[in-house]
Amino acid sequence: MKKSVPARSWRSLALLGVAVAMILSACGDGDADTTTTTAAAATTTTEEPTATTEAPTETTAPAVMLDPVPMRIGSILPQTGSLSAIITALEEPLRMGAEEINAVSADLVTIDFADSGTDPTVASTNIDQYLTGDHNAIIGPAASSVANAVWDKVNTAGMVMCSGTSTGAIFSQPQYNPNHVRTAPSDDIQAPLLGNVIIDDGYTNVAVVWRSDEYGEGFGEALANAVAAAGATVVLEQGFDHTQESFTDLSQAIVGSGAEALAMIVFAEGGQLVLDLESAGWTGQTYVADGFVDNIQADTVGGRTDLVEGYRGTYPSVAPATGEATFGDRFAAFAPDAPTVFSAHMYDCLATIVLAAQVAQSSDPAVYVDEIIGVTRDGEKCELVADCLEMVWSGVDIDYDGASGVLDFTENGEPGIGIYDTFTYGAEMAIEYGDQLTGELP
């Protein structure tokens, strides 16, 4: 049995996100004014996964030394709001994971589904059922700002919350330990990589603007610092109120700054910013990240897809080179119409939590939280959850490297390594992929 580790201690991006407004950030974030509390608060469904899906591999049950520990997990994800277009990319990996786990040991995992919207109020209302019932963990919310808004409530209840999408740099801070963990890599990793793309493209006068929230601020400031450290001149670095209906002043400031390149860390508001930049006469190179890709589609930019052609950026990889090799095919068979944004990361949230509880031999968050970091490092490598479960029950100290790649959680309960795809927007917002980049937390 693994010793306790101190708690501090997927190219098909069938990103129908290009055709459907897409994670968050975020991806990173969400707008409170895009959804209403009324309808969402009553939207809760419970699903009892059944062992109808074969496990990824056939295995022979070992002599069990440890007992299977059943868990009930609540997900809180954007069934409504501006991120709802990618809800299947977020919920279907949990359903698939539960079926695969339950094929190994019947009824080992039950998952409940509730709406977070992209509104802290919706999320806070619907998450209460998971804090006062018999749930053992929460997966979600998707947006960094929503996750941060419910954090105090979750932490006070002593619940473990795992995010497969919240990339906000804020969660790399130790005050979120130990109950907040994530499989999505921090924007502290992505920012320098995007900065390198800009520099390698030959630009030396750069403007960096970002939405002023948990996602944008951390990403934007780190990006500006990375560009400056690489020897370029940051001619404008500025946060902005993303709730505005017009970004005329900001666009004029960008054009007037003399910037050759612009990096904008945005969410859905990026569509209006694209239009206002055109009106202001912007002709430079534009760089974006996952928040833009997840949310901007043709109608978001008034049908002016030509304005986005040539935009470049980085995105947490949906098919990392180090990821478990069969996940993509399995997920495509399980949910053929689902986009794949952050799907591998969501699957790994479920797997990591379930494995930690098996090691701890307890579904009590206060107990198994001390094993979450440990199951992702310093043990015998395993990738398929079915194999990992049997190894744990046999008393093997495991190191889970899953669908999203090598996890190797840091003491802050997050991946120390991030893998990203570079991309360029082509005609009609088709995404063309380039190199895969790997970075580490500073």
N, C-alpha and C positions, 0 to 999 in steps of 0.2 A: 504494500500500500504506500502510495506516495506520501512523503512528508509534507506537512503543510508549508506553503510558501507564504510569507507575510503578505497581507492584503495590499500593502503599499509596494509592498514588494510585488476561369470563362471568351473569320473574326467577326463574328457575326454581331456585333452590337446591333441587334435588330432594333436598335434604339428607335423603336417606333416613337422614341422621344424626339426624333427629328420630325416625325409626322404627327406626334401627339405631344402636347405640351408637357414637358417633363420638368431628385432626390433627392437629392437633398442633400446640394449641398450639400441637395445638399448635401439629399445633398445637404445643403447647408441650411436652408431657412424657409420661412413662410410668412405670408401677410395675414394679419388678423382680420383685415377687412374683406377677405375673399370668401369667407364662409360664415354661416350663421350658427349660433349656438343651439337654436331651437330644434332644428331637425336632427342635428348630429347627436344631441345628448341622448336620444332614445335609440340610437343605432348600435346595437350590440348583438352579436350572434355567437353562439357557442357551437363548436364542432368537435365531435369525439372521433379522432382519426381511427381508422380501422386498418388492420394488417392485411390490406389487399394488394399492396405494391411489394414486389419482391425486393429484398435487400440488394444493394449493388453487387454484392458477391455472395456466393454460397459458402458458408463456413460451418465447421463442425463445432458444436458447443463444447467448450472446455469444461473441465471440472471446476465448478463454481466455488470460489473461495469467498467472494463477497456477494451480497444480495442485490438484485435490481431494486433501485429506489424510484418509485413512481413520482412524477412531477406534474403539476398543473401550472401552465404558463399563460399569462395574459399578454396579448399584443395590443398596442395602441398606435394605429397607423392611419394615414390620411385617406379614409374612404370618401371624404368630401374635401372641398377646398382646392387650392391651386396645384397640389401635388397628386390629386386623385387619379390623374391619367396614368400614373405608374403604380397604382395600388397592387395590381397583379404581380408586378416585379418584386414587390415587398412581401405580400402575404403568401403567394404560391410556394416560395421556397420553404416557408414554415410548414405548410401542409405536406409538401413532399418529404421534408425532413422527418416530420412526425410519423408518416406512414413507414418510412424506412426504419426508423427506430423501433416502432411498434411491431415490425416484422421480425425483429430480433427478440424482443420481449413484449408480449401482448400488453397493451394498456399502460406502457411505461410513460407515455407522454399524452397529455390532453392540452389542447390549445384553444383558448377563447379569443375572439376577435372583437375589437371595439374601435370606434372612430376617434382620431385625434384632430381631424380637420387639419388646417394649418393655422390654428388659432389656439393659443394657450388656454382660453376659457373652455373651449370644447374638450380639449385634452384633460384639463384639470377635473372637469365634471365626470368624464367617462373613466378616468383612471381610478376613481375612488373605489369602485367595485373590486379592484385588484388589491387594494390596500386593506380592505376590511373583510375580505373573504378568505378562502383557503388556497390562494395562489402562492406559488413559491418563487416566481420571477416575473419580470415585465420585459418585453422586447419592444423597443421604440422609445419615444416618438421618432419621426423621421427628421424633422427640421431641428437644427441646433437651437434656435430661439425657443421652440416649444419644449424641447427636452430640458433646457435650462430653466424654463418657467415652472415646470412641475418638479424640479429636482429636490427642493427643500421638503416638499410633501412626501416624496418617495423616500428620501433619506431618513426623515424623522420616523417613518413607519418601519425602518430597518429592512426595506425591500431592496433586492438587487435589480438593477435596470441595465440592459444591454442594448446598445444601438449599433445597427449595421449600416447607418447612413449619416449620422451626425458627425461631420468632419470638423466642426468648429474648433479652433485652436484653444479656446477657453477650457475645454475638457481635458487638456494636458496638464492642467494645474492640480496640485495635490489635494486641494480641498474637496475634490470630487471623489476621493478615495474613501473607502474601498468599494462602495456600493454601485458606483457608475463604472461600467466597462464598455468597451466598444471594439468592434472588428473593423470598422471604417478607419482608415488612416487619417491622422491629423493634417490639417492644412498647413501646419508648421513644416510638414514634409513636402507638400505639393508646391508651396510658394517658391522656394528656391529653384525647384525644377522648372516651373513656368518661367521664372526669371532667366534661367539659363537658355531656354528656348528663344526668348526675346533677344538676349545678347548674341546668341549664336546666329540669329537671323541678321545680325549686323546693325541693330539700332542702338544709338547712343543717347538720344534725347527721348525720354519716356514719361508719359503721364499715367498715373495709377489712381483710379477712383473706385470707391466701394460703398455698398449700402451700409449704413451705420447700425449694425446689429451684431450678434454674437458670431455669425458666419463671416460677414463682410469685413468687419473691423480687424479681426485677427488675421485673416487671409491677406487683406489689402496692405496692412502695415508691414507684415512679414515680406510681402512681395516687393514693396517699395524699398525696404532695407536690402533685400537680396539683389535687386537691380543696381542699387547704389554701390553695394559692396563689390559688384562685378566690374565697376569702373564706369558705368553709364551715369548720365545726369538725369535725375528725376525732376523734371521741370514743373510737375504738378502732382501733388499727392493729397487726396481729399475724400473724406467721407461725405455722404449725402443722405437726405431724408428720402427713403424709398417709397414713402406713401404719397409723394407729390404726383400730380397728374401731368406735369410738364417738367422737362429737364433742359429748358432752353438756356438758362443762365449757365448751368454746368457745361453744356455742350459748347457754348461760346467761350467759356474759360478754357476748355480743352483745346479748341482751335487756336485761341489766342496765346496759348502757352508755348507754341513753337514745337510741340511734340511731333516726332516722326512716327511714334507708336503709342498706342493706348492699350492699357490693360484694365478691363472693367470687371469687377467682382460683383455680379448682380444676380437677381432672381427674375421673376416675371416682369418687373419694371424695366428690365433690359430691352424689351421690345420697344417701348416708348423712347428710351434713350437712343436706340438705333435710328429711329425716325428723326429725332431732334438733332442728332449729330449730322445727318444728311442735310437738314435744313440749315445748319450752321456752317456747312461747307467742309466738313471733315473728309480728308482724302488719304489719311495715313493708314497704317496697318493696325488692325484691332485684334486683341487677344482676349480670350474668355476662358472660363473653367466650367466645372460640372453644374454649377447653379444656373448658368445660361443654357447649357445643353438640355438640362432636365425640364426647362420651362418654356423655351422659346420655339414657336412653330410658325408656319406661314401666316396665320391670321393674327398672331401677336405682333407682327411687323407690318400689318396692313396689306399683306400679300406681296410686299417688296422683298422677296427672297434674294433678289440681286444685291441688296445692300449687305447681306450677310456673307455672300460668296467671297471666299478668301480669308475669312476670320480663322484664326488658329488658336490652339490651346492645348490643355492637358485635362485628363479625366481619369479618376480611379479605374484601373483596368477591370473589365468584365471577364477577361480571359487571361489572367496573369500567368506568366511562364512557369511559376512555381506552384500554381494551383493544382488541386487534385484533378487528374486528367479526364475523368469520366463525367464530371459534374455537368458540363455544358450539354452533352448528349442526353443525360438523364433528365435535366430540367426541360429541354426542348420537347422530349417525349411526354413529360408530365403536364406541362403548360405550354403547348405549341404556339399560342397566340400572345404570350406574355412578353413584354420587353424584359431586358436582363439587367437593367441598371441596379447595382448594389445587391442583386439576387444572391450572389455567392457570399457576400458579407452577411446578409440576413440569415442564410443557412448556417453559417459558422457561429452566429450568436446562439442559435438554438443548440447546436452541437456542443459548444464550449460549456454552456450552463449545465446541460444534462450530464456531460462527462464529469464536471466538477462535483455534482451531487453524488455520482456513483463513487467517486474516490472518497468523498467525505462520509459516505454511507448515511447521508442525511439530506432531506429536502428543505431543511431550515436554512433560510438565507444567511442567518448569522453564523452558521456552521460552514456551509459549502463555499461561502465567499472566499475563505482562506485558501481554497484549492483552485480557483479560476485561473490565476496566473500560472500556477504550476502545471496544469494540464496542457499548456501551450509551449512548454520549453523544458529542457534539461531531462528528457527521458527517452524512451525508445520511440522512434518515429512511427506514426500511423496517420493515414489520410482518410480512409473510409470509416464513417462513424460506426458501422456494424463491427468492423475489425477492432476499432478502438474500445468499444463497449466490452467486447469479449476479453480483450487484454486487461482492461481494468478489473473486471470481475475475476480474472485469474491472478490478480495481485501485481500486474505489471505497471511500472512507473512509465506513463506515456508522455509523448510530446506530439500533440495534435497539430498537424499542418493541413488545413482544409481547402475548401473550394476557392477561397480568396487568396490562398498562398500561405507562405510561412507567417505565422502569427507572432511567436516569440514576444508575448506581452511584456511590457516594461512594468516597473513598480507602480505606474499609474493605471495599469489595466488596459493597455491599448497596444496595437502593433508598433514595434519599434522600426519597422520597415514598411514603406508604401510603394506600390507598383502602379504606374500610370501609363496610359496610352496618349501619345501625341496625335493630334487630328487637325484637319483642315476642312472647312466647309466648301463643298463644290456647288454646282448648279442645283437649284431647287432644294437647297439645304441638305443635300446628300453629304454624309460625312465620309471623308477619306482618311484612313488611319496610317500613321507613320511608325516611328520607333516606339518601343516600350522603355520607359525610364524607371529606374529604381532609386529611391532615396531613403535616408534614415532620419530619425528625429535628431535635432541638434543636441 
